[in-house]
Amino acid sequence: MENRSLIERLARQLSANDPSDWPARVQDAASILALLKEPDDAMREAGDVMVWGAMIDAALRTRWSVAPSVSQEEPAIGSDEEGEIRLTPDAVGNDRAEWIHLHQGQEKPS
């Protein structure tokens, strides 16, 4: 039995209908893992939250080495840290961090 990383196993499960396409599902697997980073109440009661977070971080770091690199023709896709918002290189005016900026009028007066 091969010892595959957690993120690869998730990507392979997500591509069950097309097993050869699992590398295209690595980002989806990373998004799922990012959501799992914050444990729920039952998980907090069962174990060490710091260890859990460190384990998820370690699994997330493997995403860059699991699948072959993205071709130059296909833009790289990332996501916010919770994995909820997919960000392409041209998202929100070509500034990948622009979506978090506050707009004038929405800031609280000091």
C-alpha positions as CSV (number, residue, x, y, z in Angstrom):
1,M,0.0,0.0,0.0
2,E,1.3,3.4,-0.9
3,N,1.8,6.0,1.8
4,R,0.1,9.0,0.1
5,S,-0.2,12.4,1.8
6,L,-3.6,13.3,3.2
7,I,-4.1,16.1,0.7
8,E,-3.5,13.6,-2.2
9,R,-5.8,11.1,-0.7
10,L,-8.5,13.7,-0.5
11,A,-7.9,14.9,-4.0
12,R,-8.1,11.3,-5.3
13,Q,-11.4,10.8,-3.4
14,L,-12.8,14.1,-4.9
15,S,-12.0,12.9,-8.4
16,A,-13.5,9.4,-8.0
17,N,-15.5,9.9,-11.2
18,D,-12.3,10.6,-13.2
19,P,-9.4,9.1,-11.2
20,S,-6.7,10.4,-13.6
21,D,-7.8,14.0,-12.9
22,W,-6.9,14.0,-9.2
23,P,-4.2,16.6,-9.6
24,A,-6.9,19.1,-10.7
25,R,-8.6,18.5,-7.3
26,V,-5.7,19.3,-5.0
27,Q,-6.8,22.9,-4.5
28,D,-10.3,21.6,-3.6
29,A,-8.7,19.2,-1.1
30,A,-6.7,22.1,0.4
31,S,-9.8,24.1,0.8
32,I,-11.5,21.2,2.7
33,L,-8.4,20.9,5.0
34,A,-8.4,24.7,5.6
35,L,-12.0,24.4,6.8
36,L,-11.1,21.6,9.1
37,K,-8.3,23.6,10.7
38,E,-10.7,25.1,13.2
39,P,-12.0,22.2,15.3
40,D,-15.6,22.1,16.5
41,D,-16.6,21.7,20.2
42,A,-16.6,17.9,20.1
43,M,-13.1,17.9,18.6
44,R,-11.8,20.4,21.2
45,E,-13.0,18.1,23.9
46,A,-11.4,15.1,22.4
47,G,-7.9,16.4,21.9
48,D,-5.2,19.1,21.7
49,V,-6.2,22.0,19.5
50,M,-2.6,23.1,19.0
51,V,-1.5,19.7,17.8
52,W,-4.5,19.5,15.5
53,G,-3.7,22.9,14.0
54,A,-0.1,21.9,13.5
55,M,-1.1,18.7,11.8
56,I,-3.5,20.5,9.4
57,D,-0.8,23.1,8.6
58,A,1.6,20.3,7.8
59,A,-0.9,18.7,5.5
60,L,-1.6,22.0,3.7
61,R,2.1,22.6,3.1
62,T,2.2,19.4,1.0
63,R,-0.2,20.7,-1.6
64,W,2.7,22.4,-3.5
65,S,4.6,19.1,-3.9
66,V,1.7,16.7,-4.4
67,A,0.6,17.4,-8.0
68,P,2.6,18.4,-11.0
69,S,2.9,22.2,-11.3
70,V,0.3,24.1,-13.1
71,S,1.1,24.8,-16.8
72,Q,1.8,28.3,-17.9
73,E,-1.3,28.4,-20.0
74,E,-3.6,27.7,-17.0
75,P,-3.6,30.5,-14.3
76,A,-2.8,29.4,-10.7
77,I,-5.8,29.4,-8.4
78,G,-5.5,30.1,-4.7
79,S,-8.1,30.7,-2.0
80,D,-8.5,32.7,1.2
81,E,-7.2,31.2,4.3
82,E,-10.4,29.5,5.2
83,G,-10.6,28.0,1.7
84,E,-14.0,29.6,1.0
85,I,-13.1,32.1,-1.7
86,R,-11.2,31.0,-4.8
87,L,-8.8,33.6,-6.0
88,T,-7.4,33.7,-9.5
89,P,-4.5,35.9,-10.5
90,D,-6.9,38.4,-12.0
91,A,-9.3,38.5,-9.1
92,V,-10.3,42.0,-7.9
93,G,-8.1,44.2,-10.1
94,N,-5.1,41.9,-10.2
95,D,-4.4,42.4,-6.5
96,R,-4.9,39.1,-4.8
97,A,-5.2,40.9,-1.4
98,E,-7.5,43.7,-2.5
99,W,-10.7,41.8,-1.5
100,I,-9.8,42.4,2.2
101,H,-9.3,46.2,1.9
102,L,-12.0,48.4,3.5
103,H,-13.6,50.9,1.2
104,Q,-14.0,54.5,2.1
105,G,-17.1,55.1,4.2
106,Q,-17.1,51.6,5.6
107,E,-14.3,52.2,8.1
108,K,-15.3,53.1,11.7
109,P,-14.5,56.7,12.7
110,S,-11.8,56.9,15.3
